[in-house]
Amino acid sequence: MTTELPPHGRSWEDIETDLVLFRADDLDWRNGRHGAYVWYADDQLEHVLQKAFAMYMVENGLGLHSFPSIGRMEHEVLAIVQSLLGADGTGGDAPASVFTSGGTESIFVAMYAARQWARSTRPAILEPEIVAAHSAHPALNKAAHLLGMQVRRVPVGPGFRADPQAVKDAIGPNTIALYASAPSYSLGVVDPVADLGSLAEEHGLWLHVDACVGGILAPAVRQLGYTVPAFDFSVPGVTSISADLHKSGFAAKPASTVNFRTKAQRDFARYRFDDWPSGVYQSYTFTGTRPGGAIAAAWAAFQYLGQDGYRRLAGSAMRARETIVAGLERIDGVSVFGKPDLWAFAFGSHDVDIHQVAALMGRRGWLCGPTTSPKGIHMMCTPVHEPIAQEYVEAIAECVAEVRRDGTAETAAPTYN
């Protein structure tokens, strides 16, 4: 292991050899042995992303005045995302968005904007609270922790979706925002955003929809004839939506967006400072420097795939989910949790330790992310999973049978990091 800067530079050939060797024990994501972390479509798209990213690898997305090409691409990407999310309006009511580094930053920016909005409209609230279902992504609590806010998590309702009545009962004098998932990361179900939007309007609250997983590709799934509950700006009461480009947009990391119904709402996310030697500093993101390559690669992904390309990827991901879900439900004692709306889902068993099953799958080279509530295995289908869907089901069936027959002391750790 190298722990000091080498005394002399090395050739690229030597460096490349090491890099290839370093990957020997990494996750086999090209062959679908993963249930999370990687969104891979095919080698052709990967080539496009690599080329676009490399062309703008040095440019800084913080300096859009110096790099107007990045500004143009960012503007076009955000406009496309707004159209996918049903944004509408003109003038002061026009939608506005921010290009971020990932879902966590998108959620942070949305919660920062909500806090600043609350400080402006209800300054008497000194300890602002956000009400969310237990299924909400932990990035919400991370943002609240950094921003000096509290999150009140309430139990989910039937089908593991947010329970509007439980959310309503949790609204108190310090509540400034509600939170919904579309879908929830762990179980893949879309919360009843319309009902939560009505609550937000009734109580004058900010409603953020975490569509980091589903935001970009869900419209294509709907175009293919699948029923996808409404979660976007077509729903009254929705204030902001986070949607990752590097997840269901199949762009290069790091790339996400946070979208606001109006420019006035986005303005609450702006940070401005001028008491230093270089004049005005202002930004809508937590980060300063932003990789120009990520913006260029996101733009290239949209241009390369187009509507028909995203429908192709959506169809493949949904077929993979349908094959795997149908196969799992034929395994004795195994069932899928709820009724997943998109390509993500989780499943468990009533008579075997499913985390032991996950551990056995790990020995076979499959990454299985455990869930704890309910106890299960999480799966995020992408097009690469369609060709190996039946193989995955067979591997699960064999591991279930082994645990039922022999048991195992080994369990998969329920961690997400």
N, C-alpha and C positions, 0 to 999 in steps of 0.2 A: 504494500500500500504506500502511495506517495504522500508524504506528510510535509515535505519542504519543496520550495520552488527549485526545479532542476537547475544546475549550474549553467547548462547550455541548452539552447532550444533544440527541439526534436523535429524530425521531418513529419509531414502529414501522413505518410505511409505508415510510420511507426505508431503515430497517434491513432490512426484509424484502426489498426490491428488491435490495439488495446480496447478501443470503444466497442468493437465487435465482440471481443472476449468478455467485456464487462456485462454484456446483455445475455450471456449464456443461461443464467438462472432467472431471467425476468419472465413476467407473465406472457404467455403465448396468445397475445391478443389478435394476431392476424388470423388465427384459426378458431376464434370464438371461445376461448377458454376463460372468459371473463364475464362477470355479471355487473361490472361497474367500471368506472375510471376512464374507459376508452370508448370513443365514438369513431369508428372506422367504417368507411363505406367500401372503398376499393383503391387499388394502386393508382388508377388514373386520377382520381380526385386528390389523393395524397401528393402526387407529382405536381399538380396545379398549386396546391397549398404551399409546398416547399419552394417552388419557383417564385410565387408572389411574395411570400414572407422574406425570402432571401433578397429580392429586389429592394425591399424597404427595411432591411434589417438594421441599418445604421440610423435612419431617420427617426426623429423623436416626435411622437404624437402630441407632446405638450406644446410644440411650437408650430401651430397650424398656419400662422402668418408666414413663417419661413418655409413651410412645406405645404403649399396650397393643394398639391396633388393628394396628400393625406386628408386634408380638410374636405376635398370633394368626395373622396371615397367614403369617409366617415358619414358625411351628410347623406349620401345615397343609401348606405347600409341602414342608417337609422330610419330613413323615410320608408324603406321597404319593410322594416320590422313594424313600423307604425301601421302600415297598410295591412300586414298580416294579423295585427292585433285589433283591427276594427276601429282605429283612431280616425277621428273626423274633426272638422272645425276649421275656422279661419280667424285671422287677426289674433286678438288676445286670447281667444278660445282654442287656438290651434295647438295640436299636440307637440310635445318636445321630449327629446330623449338624450341619454348620456351613454357613451361607449365606455365600458368598464373592463376590468381584468377577469371577472368571473362572477358567479352567482352571489358569493359572499359579499363582494364589494357592491354589487347591484342592490342587495338587500340593505346593506349599510347605508348607501346613499339615499334610498327610499325612506328609511327610518330617520335619518338625519333631517331630510326634508320635512317629514311629518312632525318631528320635534320642533323645528324652527317655525313651521306653520302654527303649531299649537302655542308656541311662545308669543306669536303675533296676534292670534285670535282669541286666546284664553290664557292670558298671562298669570292668572291666579293659580294655575296648576303648577306646582313645584316638583311633584314626583310623578311624571307622566307614565301611564301604563298602556300596554298593548295586549289585547285579548286574542288568543290563538288556540287552535285545537292542539291536542297532545301530539298530533302527527306533524306539526310544523317543523321545518328544517332548523337545526341548531344554529345556523347562521343568524337567525332572528335573535336568539338570546345573546349571541356574541356581539351583535350590533347594539343591543340594548345595554349590555354590560359596558361597552366602550362609551356609550352616549349618556349614561346615567339614568336609564329608564328601567322599568320593570316589565316582565312578561307574565301574564296570567294564563297558564295553559289549562284548558278544560278537557274533560273526556270526550272522545269521539262518539258519534252516534251510530246508528245501524249502518252496516257496510263499511265501517271504519272511516266514514267521511265526517267532516266537521258538523257538530250538532248546533244548528242555529239557536235553539232554545237555551242550551248550555252557554253559548256565547252571549246571548242576550242577558242571561241571569248574572253573568260575570262583569257586565258593564257597570262601572262605578263612576264616582265624581272625578277621578283622575284619569279615566280612559280617554286616550286621544286617537287610537287607531285599532283597527281589526286586521286580521291576517288570514289569507286563504291560500290553499295549495292547488296547483293545476298542472300535473297531479302531485300528490304527496310523494316524496322521494322513495320512501320505504315500501309503500304498498301500491302505488300507482293509481290511486283513485282521485278523481277531481272533486273538490269540495263544492257544496251548493252555493256558488258565488252569487247567484241572483238573490237568494235569501239573505246572504251576508251584506250584499249591496243595499238591500232595503233597510237592514238594521243600521248601516252606516248613514244612509240618508236620514232616517228617523232620528238618530241621535247626533247628527252633525259630526261624524267621525271620518277620519282618513281610512280608506280600505286599500291595503296592498295585496296584490295577487302574486304569489310566487309561482311563476310559470317558467322557472329556470329550465326544468326538464322538458316541458311540453310546448312552450310558446311558439317556437319556430316551425315545428313539424306538425303540430296538431291541426292546423288548417288544411294541410294536405291529406291527413287522415280523414277529416270530415269530407273533403272533396271525393274521396274514394267510396263514400257511402256509409262509413261508420258513424255511429251516434257519439258525439263528443259534447258534453254539457258546455253551455256557454260560460266563458270565464273572462272575456276580454272587455274592451271599452264599449262594446255594444250593450253591456250590462250596466244599467244606471247604478251609480254609487261607487264604481271602481275608480280609484284615484291614480294608482300607479301599478305597473306590472314589470316584473323582472323576467327576462328571457335570455337564456344563454345561447350564444352563437356557437360556442365550442362543444355544446351537447347536441341537441337535435338540429342545429344548423350545420353540423359536421364541418365547422371551420377549425382553424388551428388555434391552439391555446396560446395566450390567454385572451378570451374574447367573450363578453356578455353585454347586455344592454339593460338599462332601467328606463322605463317609459312613463311619461306623465300625461294625464288627460289634457292639461293646458300648460302653456309656457309659464304662466304665473305660478303654478304648482312646482314646476321644475326650478324656478328661481329660488325657492326656499332651500334648494340643495347647493347653491353657490356659496363658496367660501372666498372671502376677499380680505386682503391684508396689504397695507402700504407703508407701515412704519419700519422700513429697513432701507438700505442704500440703493436698491434697484427698482424702486417705484412700486407700481401696483402688481400684486400677485393675486390671481383668482383662478379658481378651478371648481368643476362640478364633481371631481373624483377624489377619492382618498389618496390615490397615488399622485405623484408629480409626473415624472417621466413616464411616458406610455410607449410601448413598442409599436413603431409604425408598421412593422411586418404583420402584426396581428390584424390591424385594420385592413391592410392590403389583402391579406389572405381571406378575410371575411368577405370583402367585396368580390374577390375572385371566385369564392365558393358560390355566392349568389348568381354571378354571371355564368359560371360553368354549368351549374345544375339547372337553373331556371325552374319554372313551375313543374314541368314534366319530370325533371330529375328528382325533385323533392317528393313528388307523388310516387316515383319508382322506389325511392328509399323508404317512404312510409309504408307502401304495400309490402315490401320485403320484411320490414320490422314487425308489422302486424301479423303477417303469415307465420313468422317465427314464433310470436307470442301464442297464436292460436294452436299451432302444432304442439308446443311445449305444454301449454295449459291443458289441452285435451289429453295428452299423454300422461301428465301428472295425475289427473283425476281418475285415470284407470289403475293407478297404483293403490293397492289396498292400504287404507289408513292415511292417505295423503290428500290434502285439499288446498285449493287456492283461497286466499283471504279476500272476501268481498268480490266485487265485479270490476276488475281493472278496466279503465276507459281507453288507455293507450297501450304502450309497449312495455311498461314497467309493471311488475307484480311481485307478490311474495306468497310463499306457501309453507305449510307446516304439516304436522302429523299428530294424531291423537294418541298414538300408542308407541312411538319410538322417539328418542331424543334427536330432534332434527339438527341440532348443533353437532352431534356426533356424525350425522350424515354429512354435514358440511365439511367436517374434518377429514372424513374418508374421501370425499370429493377432492379435497386439497391434495391428498396423497396421489391422486390420479392426474393432477395437473389442472384442475378446475378451480377457479376463484369463486367461492360462494360467500357472499356477504350476509352474515347472520342478522336477523331482526330479533328484538327482545319483547316487543309488545304489539302484537302477539309474537310468540317464539316461532321463528321461521327462517327461511332462506329468501334473500332478495335477488331478483333477476331483472336486468335492464336489457331488453332485446334490441339489437341493431341488425342491419342487413347481413353482417357476417355470421349471425346466428342461424339464419334460415337453412343453410346447407347442413348444419350439424345439430339441428333441433332434435331429431329423433335420437341421435347419439347421446345428447344431454339427458333426455328422458330415460334412456336405457341405463346410463351411468347412475342416475338418481335411484332407479328401481333396484339396481344391484347393491348400492350402498344401504338403502333402506332394509333390504333383505339381510344384509350382513349385520347391521346393527340389531335387527330383530332376532337374529339367530345367535350371534356371538357377543353383542355389545362391544363397547370400546371405552376406555378411560379417557380417550382424547376427545376434546370438544373444540370447535372453532370459537375463537374469542370474539365476542360481540363488540367490535370496535370499528369505527369509520374514520380513518385518518390516512 
